[in-house]
Amino acid sequence: MKIAFVVMGYLPNDRGGVPIYIDKLRREILQKNIKSIVLCEKRTTNDVSDTDSGVYYINNPLINLIPPFRQFGFLLGLLLSFNIIFREKPTHFHGHTSFYGGYQSILLGLIYKKPIIVTCHGIDKQGRLYFLYKKADCIIYQIESTYKNLLSYKLPRSKLIEVPNCIDISELDLFSQSSNFIYLARFDDMKNPHLVLETARLSKKLQLQVKFTLIGEGRLFDEIKIHSTNNMVLTGKLSKVEDYLKIVRPMGYLAVSKIENYSSTSLLEMINYGIPVIATNVGETTKLITNENGFVCDLTPESVVEQIQLILKHPDIAKSKANKLKQIIVNQYSMTTMIYKHVQIYSILST
């Protein structure tokens, strides 16, 4: 068995290199005599292919195109990987992230007629990735059912396996009663920064003593900045988000995506830091965030403000909910837990 980890287009990893999770997972499965390679896109001068370790950096000149032109970069990355795949002959494809790494792994699996595994941030039933799932005639499994079915040998090996994202658990607790609410995401339509802008305007109109800190960059950044109100701070992209959050000490995190994104890296990290979450009631987001462990809202500024007011009025309850949510992350989405389950899955698939 040889797994090709497809992490091309892995946008959060702008510093280059193989994601920590994939690196740790490769070390674990190697102990089970399961070989692997990694397909990345070259982002820095330090990104140099090492064929001995099975790490390949593809020099894709179109990698930084913005939507809708990013698809050209995605396709070029796919084409540039063909010669590596032909030489290495992987038996399985594992796409890391539900976006371009996911697309590429599915297409490569279809082209080479190999099983596909995708690490997902939540399935958008209306999105392009789900369209590819249907084209691949794949059954979508969540991690728990996948894990249990594999252990009992019930899972058809020709089907796609979907597992969620994960993070390294931290002991940091960054919650405070600062009345500062954080948005950490790309500034694009999918991540919905316009809702944060509308929420800030409504909060100002209602004379709520709150501040909104928006961290990130993207196509809509300039537009949001031009129309921002004086209760908003736009930091742009930060190289060390954790250090900044230690200073800001937020009271809540706004997970206001338009699509179901229940295990995005930024969401898991905010939960990991003990910060209460306000999440839009979209798709399968409520599989993780409920009113028992967070604050669920509709896609309207009125609904978001209502949840903000609840946190302001009952900070102890908000913190209690955040602690419950973190325990779920520790049990189900920690890097240690997910690597263990991956190793078990790969071990069974290799027999």
C-alpha positions, 0 to 999 in steps of 0.5 A: 500500500502506498498513499499519495497525500495531496495537499496542493492548494493547501491555503492555510499553509502559506509558509510552505512545507508539509502540514504538521498533521500529514508529517506526523501521520506519515511517520506513524503509518510507516511503522505499519510498513505503509509507504506514502508520498506527499504532493505539495505546491512550492511556496517558498525557496525552502520548499525543495523536493526530497525524493528519498522522503517522498515529498514532492514540491510542484512549481505551479506559477498559477498558485496564487490566482484569485477566484474565479481564476484559481481553478486554472491553478488547480488544473495546472497543479493536477497536470504537473503531478501526473509524472510523479504519480506515474513514477511512484504508483500510489495505491490510494489518494488522500486529499487534505482539505475539502477544497483544492486538495480534495478536488485533486485527490478525487480527480486523480483517484478517478483517473487512476481508478484508485480508492480516495480518502478526503480530510474535510472541513464539512461537506457543502451539499450544494457545492462543487466538491459534493458534485465530484462526490456524486460523479465518483459515485461515492458514499460519504461517511463521517469519521465515527461510522467510517472507523466502526465500519472499517473495524468490522469490515463493512465498508466497501473498499471502492468507496470514498472515505471522508474524515474531518480536520483536526488540530493539536490540543493546547492548554491555552485559555484565551477567553475574557470579558473584553467584549471583543468578538473575533472573525478569523477567515478568508475575506470571500463570499463563502466566509461571509464577512459582510454579515460581520459588517452588518452585525457591527453596524447594528451593534453600533445602532443599538449602542452595544459596547462591543468591538469586532476584530477581523483577521485575514485577507482576501478578495473582499478585504478592501470593500469591508475596510472601506465600509467598516465602522469605528467598532471594527478593527481589520488587522489583515493577515497575521503571521502569529494569530495566537500571539495576537489573541493573547493580547486581544483576549476575545469574548467570542468567535464569529463562525458565520460561514454561508456553507457548512464548515463544521471542522475548519481549522480556524473554528477548531482553534478558537474552540481549542482556546476556550472561546465561546462560538457563535455559529450560523445554522448552516448545513451540518455545522450543528453536528458540532455547534449546538445551543448546548455548547455554543450559540447558534444563529441565523444568517442575519445580523439581528440573529447574530446580535441576539447571541452576542447579547446573550454572551455579554449578559451571561459570560459564565454560561458562555464560558461553560458552553465553551468548555463543553465544546472544547471537550468534544474537540479533545475527544474527537478532533485532536491530532492524536485521536485522528492520527490513531484512527487514520492508522487503524483505517490504513492498516485495515485497507492495506490487508 
